Amino acid sequence: MSRVFFQEFVSLDGYVEGRNHELDWHVVDGDFNRYVASMLDAIDGILLGRLTYQLFAAYWPTATNPEACRMNELPKVVFSRTLKKVEWQNARLATAPAAEEVARLKREPGRDLAIFGSANLAASLVPHGLIDEYRFFVNPVVLGGGTPLLRDLAQRTKLQLTKSETLASGVVALYYRPA
C-alpha cells in the first residue's frame, strides 16, 4: 500500500501564495535542496491539481537543476475538471473524482505518493482521511493576505507533530500525521 503526503510552503500567517498569487517568497536553500533530492528518490509518483500542474509543466521540462530529471521521469496524476489533456512527460489526467482515484492509488503496492502545492486538491482529500502525512515548510515571512493553506474544510482535523527541523535559511519544516 502507498502512503500520500502533502507538502506545501506556507507563510507564518498561513498563506500558500500572496494576494496576487505570487510565490517569490519561497525560501530554497541547500538544506531544502538536499531534502528534495532525497524525497524525490523515495516516492513513486506525484499528485497535482490543475494550477500546480500548469506551473510545473511550464518549468520542469526545460529545467536544468539536479532534480529536473527525476521530476520529469516520475509518474504524475493530474486532477482537473477543465483540462482535456496533459502533455508533460509521464503525466495523465485522473479519470475518477479525486477521492476515488487517490483511494485506489493508495491500495496499489508502492512507495509514497506526493502532493506538491495543490492545496485545493489536498483540502478535498482531508475529509476522506486520504492524507497520511503533512509536510509544511514554514517560511520566515508574513504575507498579510493571499490564499490560505487549507480553505473550506468543514470539520476540524487533529494532527500530531512527528518531526520538526529548522533549515539554515530559517524555514521550519514541520511533519504531522493525522491524530
MOGI-V288776 format. One record per residue. N is the residue number from 1. SS is DSSP state (a for helix, b for strand, c for the rest). PHI is phi in radians with two decimals (999 if undefined). Layout:
N | SS | PHI
N | SS | PHI
This chain:
1 | c | 999
2 | c | -1.62
3 | c | -1.86
4 | b | -2.06
5 | b | -2.09
6 | b | -1.92
7 | b | -2.06
8 | b | -2.65
9 | b | -1.34
10 | b | -2.51
11 | b | -1.39
12 | c | -1.03
13 | c | -1.71
14 | c | 1.53
15 | b | -1.87
16 | b | -1.74
17 | b | -2.70
18 | c | -1.30
19 | c | -1.01
20 | c | -1.85
21 | c | 1.16
22 | c | -1.30
23 | c | -2.15
24 | c | -1.22
25 | c | -1.59
26 | c | -1.10
27 | c | -1.74
28 | c | -2.12
29 | c | -2.26
30 | a | -1.04
31 | a | -1.05
32 | a | -1.16
33 | a | -1.07
34 | a | -1.15
35 | a | -1.03
36 | a | -1.03
37 | a | -1.04
38 | a | -1.16
39 | a | -1.11
40 | a | -1.11
41 | a | -1.31
42 | c | -1.83
43 | b | -2.00
44 | b | -1.87
45 | b | -3.11
46 | b | -2.21
47 | b | -1.91
48 | b | -2.35
49 | b | -1.42
50 | a | -1.02
51 | a | -1.10
52 | a | -1.15
53 | a | -0.97
54 | a | -1.11
55 | a | -1.10
56 | a | -1.15
57 | a | -1.16
58 | a | -1.40
59 | a | -1.78
60 | a | -1.14
61 | a | -1.02
62 | a | -1.96
63 | c | -1.19
64 | c | -2.06
65 | c | -1.17
66 | c | -0.98
67 | c | -1.49
68 | a | -1.05
69 | a | -1.03
70 | a | -1.15
71 | a | -1.04
72 | a | -1.28
73 | a | -1.33
74 | c | -1.09
75 | b | -1.11
76 | b | -2.29
77 | b | -1.97
78 | b | -1.90
79 | b | -1.88
80 | c | -2.71
81 | c | -1.68
82 | c | -2.02
83 | c | -1.21
84 | c | -1.76
85 | c | -2.70
86 | c | -2.22
87 | c | -2.13
88 | c | -1.18
89 | c | -0.83
90 | c | 1.08
91 | b | -1.85
92 | b | -2.50
93 | b | -1.39
94 | c | -1.15
95 | c | -1.75
96 | c | -1.96
97 | c | -0.96
98 | a | -0.90
99 | a | -1.08
100 | a | -1.18
101 | a | -1.11
102 | a | -1.18
103 | a | -1.04
104 | a | -1.15
105 | a | -1.08
106 | a | -1.16
107 | a | -1.31
108 | c | -1.33
109 | c | -1.18
110 | c | 2.59
111 | c | -1.52
112 | b | -1.00
113 | b | -1.98
114 | b | -1.99
115 | b | -1.82
116 | b | -1.79
117 | c | 1.02
118 | c | 0.89
119 | a | -1.05
120 | a | -1.17
121 | a | -1.06
122 | a | -1.03
123 | a | -1.06
124 | a | -1.27
125 | a | -1.60
126 | a | -0.95
127 | c | -1.08
128 | c | -1.65
129 | c | 1.14
130 | c | -1.66
131 | c | -1.79
132 | c | -1.57
133 | b | -2.65
134 | b | -2.02
135 | b | -2.13
136 | b | -1.88
137 | b | -1.83
138 | b | -1.42
139 | b | -1.54
140 | c | -1.37
141 | c | -2.64
142 | c | -1.95
143 | c | -1.56
144 | c | 1.34
145 | c | 2.82
146 | c | 2.49
147 | b | -1.64
148 | b | -1.20
149 | c | -0.94
150 | c | -2.28
151 | c | -1.58
152 | c | 1.11
153 | c | -1.35
154 | c | -1.46
155 | c | -2.46
156 | c | -1.24
157 | c | -2.20
158 | c | -1.39
159 | b | -2.15
160 | b | -2.10
161 | b | -1.17
162 | b | -1.95
163 | b | -2.87
164 | b | -2.49
165 | b | -2.63
166 | b | -1.76
167 | c | -1.45
168 | c | -0.99
169 | c | -1.31
170 | c | 1.70
171 | c | -1.18
172 | b | -1.92
173 | b | -1.61
174 | b | -2.05
175 | b | -1.98
176 | b | -2.26
177 | b | -2.24
178 | b | -1.01
179 | c | -1.38
